[in-house]
Amino acid sequence: MKKKRVFLISILSIIGAVILSISIAAITIYASMEKQIKADPLPKVTAEVLSAPDKIHFLNTGSSDAILLESNGHFAMIDAGEDSDNPRGFSNLVFDGYEEKILEYLKEHASNEYGKVHLDFVLGTHAHSDHIGGFDTIILDPDVTIDRAYLKEYDSSLIQDRELIEWDNQEVYDQMVSALNTRNIPIISDLNEEPFQLCNFTITLFNTKDPPSKKKIGENDRSLGVLVEKNGTRVFLAGDINNYSGDEKKIGSAIGKVDMLKVGHHGHNGSSSWGFVKKLSPKICVITNKHENLNRKILFRFETICHPKYLTPDKEEGILAVIGDNGNIKCYGKI
């Protein structure tokens, strides 16, 4: 009986030691994560920084996405922020629109000496207003010309009933397509993962095909992801890709390690699964969300796996990432 008691005490002591070790490790990781989140703001953009040839601009559009690629004088736009439209008058779709702010930014940073903006392409990751809502305003502006658009064809028959009833997916998609047709801009909807160039950047699209399924999904499940590469430096812009349909599991290995990640779905649950984060292991995470709304559970996952630097366009008042070679990325704020 005495031996059993001693054995039980030993086992309980080991379990207690393991729990204590895990708790200490978790507290240490959490403290490191909070220190990163509360770190001093990035250095401000200077004229010298703006002269760098290859950059990615993450505009400050609240909890929506608006990303400008710039490579040696060539520009492209990935998503265009939330818009002010509310076609069906839903109280849950009353948001601040950023379309005019984005257009002003383009004319200031992507125009020629005549004030004209030329975009090699625009790309809508998926048909949600916080990603493509502002595109119709940009496309229809007479000072903006666009060579082509990458946009999956929206199919409402695939989408969950709640989204169809409560959200304006169809309306924002139709508005973007109508604007593109009005300006005679070719729409590329039959997408593949064949790389193409934006000057010094190599662009590869992911999650381009939707597997046949009778199960209705959210439009986020159809979101494109965009890999941007330059001489050994790799940036993945994850749109709103999630893992509810196994999308992150399917593409994680094909993407591989990256230097910077635009975190999927604004850092919300359902995206950034453990396996996906481990496959990509970014050094820098850009999270397009309000700073005070960051999901600590998701950040803890990143911190546990790869200990990246966390940046939000909200806190930094926009982020300019200067893309160098061999993983060299320098970030600046107040753009």
C-alpha positions in Angstrom: 0.0 0.0 0.0 2.9 2.3 0.9 4.6 1.7 -2.4 1.4 2.5 -4.3 1.1 5.8 -2.4 4.7 6.7 -3.1 4.1 5.8 -6.8 0.9 7.9 -7.0 2.7 10.9 -5.3 5.5 10.6 -7.9 3.1 10.5 -10.8 1.2 13.5 -9.4 4.5 15.4 -8.9 5.5 14.7 -12.5 2.1 15.9 -13.8 2.3 19.0 -11.6 5.8 19.8 -12.9 4.7 19.3 -16.5 1.6 21.6 -16.0 3.8 24.2 -14.2 6.4 24.1 -17.1 3.6 24.5 -19.7 2.1 27.4 -17.7 5.4 29.2 -17.4 6.1 28.7 -21.1 2.6 30.0 -22.0 3.0 33.1 -19.7 6.4 33.8 -21.3 5.0 33.4 -24.8 2.0 35.6 -24.0 4.3 38.3 -22.4 6.5 38.3 -25.5 3.5 38.6 -27.8 2.0 41.5 -25.8 5.4 43.3 -25.9 5.5 42.9 -29.7 1.9 44.2 -30.0 2.7 47.3 -27.9 6.1 48.0 -29.6 7.0 51.5 -30.6 5.6 52.6 -34.0 7.6 52.0 -37.2 9.9 54.8 -38.5 8.2 57.3 -40.7 8.4 57.1 -44.5 11.0 59.5 -46.0 11.7 60.7 -49.5 14.6 58.2 -49.7 12.3 55.3 -48.7 9.8 56.3 -51.3 12.5 56.2 -54.0 13.0 52.4 -53.4 11.9 50.6 -56.6 10.0 47.7 -55.1 7.4 48.2 -52.4 4.1 46.9 -51.0 1.7 49.6 -49.6 -0.8 48.4 -47.0 -3.3 51.2 -46.7 -5.0 52.1 -43.5 -8.6 51.2 -44.3 -9.8 50.1 -40.8 -10.6 46.4 -40.9 -10.6 46.0 -44.6 -7.9 45.2 -47.2 -6.4 47.6 -49.7 -2.9 46.7 -50.9 -0.9 48.5 -53.6 2.0 46.6 -55.3 4.8 48.8 -56.8 7.7 47.5 -58.7 10.1 49.8 -60.6 7.3 52.2 -61.7 4.7 49.5 -62.3 1.6 49.3 -60.1 -1.2 46.8 -59.3 -4.0 46.9 -56.7 -5.1 43.9 -54.6 -8.5 44.6 -53.0 -9.8 48.1 -52.6 -11.2 48.5 -49.1 -14.7 48.9 -47.7 -17.0 51.2 -49.5 -19.8 53.5 -48.4 -22.5 51.8 -50.4 -25.3 49.9 -48.7 -27.5 48.8 -51.6 -30.1 47.0 -49.5 -30.1 49.4 -46.5 -29.0 46.8 -44.0 -28.2 48.2 -40.5 -25.4 45.7 -40.2 -23.7 47.0 -43.4 -23.3 50.6 -42.3 -19.5 51.0 -42.5 -17.0 53.8 -43.1 -16.1 53.8 -46.8 -12.5 54.3 -47.9 -12.9 54.5 -51.7 -12.1 58.2 -51.9 -9.2 57.9 -49.6 -7.7 55.1 -51.6 -8.2 57.0 -54.9 -6.5 60.0 -53.4 -3.6 57.8 -52.3 -3.2 56.3 -55.8 -3.2 59.8 -57.3 -0.5 60.9 -54.9 1.7 57.8 -55.0 1.1 56.0 -58.3 0.5 58.8 -60.8 2.7 60.1 -63.6 3.6 63.8 -64.2 0.2 64.4 -65.7 -1.7 63.1 -62.6 -2.7 59.9 -64.4 -2.6 56.5 -62.7 -1.9 53.3 -64.6 -2.4 49.9 -63.0 -1.1 46.8 -64.7 -3.8 44.9 -63.0 -6.4 44.9 -60.2 -7.3 41.8 -58.3 -10.3 41.1 -56.1 -9.6 38.3 -53.7 -13.4 37.5 -53.2 -16.8 39.1 -53.3 -17.0 40.8 -49.9 -17.4 44.5 -49.6 -14.4 44.9 -47.2 -12.2 43.7 -50.1 -13.7 44.8 -53.4 -16.2 47.5 -52.3 -14.0 50.4 -53.4 -13.1 49.0 -56.8 -15.9 50.5 -58.8 -15.0 54.0 -57.7 -11.3 53.5 -58.6 -12.1 51.8 -61.9 -14.5 54.5 -63.1 -12.3 57.4 -62.3 -11.2 59.0 -65.6 -7.6 59.5 -64.3 -7.2 55.8 -63.8 -6.4 53.2 -66.5 -6.2 49.5 -65.9 -4.8 46.8 -68.2 -6.7 43.8 -66.8 -8.6 42.4 -63.8 -8.3 39.1 -61.9 -11.7 38.2 -60.4 -13.3 34.8 -59.8 -16.9 34.7 -61.1 -19.3 35.0 -58.2 -21.7 32.0 -57.9 -24.4 32.6 -55.3 -25.5 29.0 -55.6 -22.4 28.0 -53.7 -22.9 30.5 -50.8 -24.5 29.9 -47.5 -28.0 31.3 -47.1 -27.0 33.7 -44.2 -24.6 35.5 -46.5 -27.1 35.7 -49.3 -29.7 37.2 -47.0 -27.6 39.5 -44.8 -24.6 40.6 -46.9 -24.2 42.4 -50.3 -21.8 40.0 -52.0 -23.8 40.0 -55.3 -24.1 43.8 -55.3 -20.4 44.6 -54.8 -19.4 41.9 -57.3 -21.9 43.3 -59.9 -20.7 46.9 -59.3 -17.1 45.9 -59.9 -17.9 43.9 -63.0 -20.1 46.7 -64.4 -17.3 49.2 -63.8 -14.8 47.0 -65.6 -17.1 46.5 -68.5 -17.8 50.2 -68.7 -14.1 50.9 -69.1 -13.6 47.9 -71.4 -11.1 46.3 -69.0 -10.6 42.5 -69.6 -11.7 40.3 -66.7 -9.7 37.1 -66.2 -12.0 34.7 -64.3 -10.5 31.4 -65.4 -7.6 31.5 -63.0 -4.6 29.2 -62.5 -1.4 29.1 -60.5 0.9 29.9 -63.4 3.3 32.7 -62.2 3.4 36.0 -64.0 5.4 39.2 -63.7 4.8 42.7 -62.3 8.2 44.0 -63.3 10.6 42.7 -60.6 7.9 40.9 -58.7 6.8 37.3 -59.6 3.1 36.9 -58.8 1.5 33.5 -58.2 -2.2 33.0 -57.3 -3.5 30.4 -54.9 -6.9 28.8 -54.2 -7.8 29.5 -57.8 -10.2 26.6 -58.2 -13.2 25.6 -56.2 -13.6 21.8 -55.8 -17.0 20.4 -56.7 -19.2 20.1 -53.6 -22.9 20.1 -52.8 -22.1 21.7 -49.4 -22.7 25.5 -49.4 -19.7 27.6 -48.2 -18.9 31.1 -47.1 -17.4 33.4 -49.8 -14.2 33.5 -47.7 -13.7 29.9 -48.7 -13.3 31.1 -52.3 -10.8 33.8 -51.5 -7.7 34.1 -53.6 -4.2 34.3 -52.0 -1.3 36.1 -53.7 2.3 35.1 -53.5 4.7 38.0 -54.3 8.4 37.0 -54.8 11.6 38.9 -55.6 15.1 37.4 -55.6 14.6 35.2 -52.6 12.2 37.4 -50.7 8.6 36.0 -50.4 5.4 37.7 -49.3 2.0 35.9 -49.1 -1.1 38.0 -49.1 -3.7 35.6 -47.7 -6.9 37.5 -48.5 -9.6 35.9 -46.3 -8.5 32.3 -46.9 -9.6 30.0 -44.1 -9.4 26.3 -43.4 -13.1 25.4 -43.0 -12.9 23.7 -46.4 -9.3 22.6 -45.9 -7.9 25.4 -48.2 -5.0 26.2 -45.9 -4.1 22.5 -45.7 -4.2 22.2 -49.5 -2.0 25.2 -50.3 0.4 25.5 -47.3 3.1 23.2 -48.6 3.0 24.7 -52.1 3.5 28.2 -50.6 6.3 27.2 -48.2 8.2 29.6 -46.0 7.6 33.3 -46.4 9.2 36.4 -45.0 6.0 38.4 -44.6 2.4 37.3 -44.3 -0.7 39.4 -44.7 -2.7 37.3 -42.2 -5.8 35.6 -43.5 -9.3 37.1 -42.6 -8.0 39.9 -40.5 -6.6 37.5 -37.9 -10.1 36.0 -37.1 -10.8 32.4 -36.0 -11.0 29.9 -38.8 -7.9 31.2 -40.6 -4.2 30.7 -39.7 -4.5 27.1 -38.6 -1.5 25.5 -36.8 -0.3 23.6 -39.8 -0.6 26.6 -42.1 1.3 28.9 -39.8 4.0 26.3 -39.4 4.4 25.8 -43.1 4.7 29.5 -43.7 6.5 30.6 -40.5 6.6 34.3 -41.4 9.0 36.8 -39.8 6.5 39.7 -40.2 2.7 39.5 -39.9 0.6 42.3 -41.3 -2.9 42.1 -39.8 -5.6 44.3 -41.5 -7.7 44.9 -38.4 -8.2 47.5 -35.8 -5.3 47.3 -33.3 -7.6 46.9 -30.3 -9.4 44.0 -32.0 -6.5 41.6 -32.5 -7.3 38.0 -31.8 -4.9 36.9 -29.0 -5.7 33.3 -29.6 -4.5 33.5 -33.2 -1.5 35.6 -32.2 -0.5 33.1 -29.5 -0.4 30.5 -32.3 2.0 32.6 -34.4 4.1 33.4 -31.3 4.4 29.7 -30.3 5.5 28.7 -33.8 7.6 31.4 -35.3 7.7 34.6 -33.1 7.1 37.1 -35.9 6.7 40.9 -35.7 3.1 42.1 -35.7 2.0 45.1 -37.6 -1.4 46.7 -38.2 -2.0 49.5 -40.8 -4.4 50.9 -38.2 -1.8 51.5 -35.5 1.0 52.4 -38.0 -1.3 54.7 -40.0 -0.5 52.6 -43.1 2.5 50.4 -43.7 5.1 50.7 -46.5 7.2 47.5 -46.9 10.3 48.0 -49.0 11.1 44.7 -50.6 14.8 43.8 -51.0 16.6 40.6 -51.9 17.0 37.4 -49.9 14.3 38.0 -47.3 15.2 41.6 -46.7 12.1 43.6 -45.9 12.1 47.0 -44.2 8.8 48.5 -42.9 7.8 52.1 -42.4 4.6 53.7 -41.1 2.6 56.9 -41.5 2.2 56.6 -45.3 
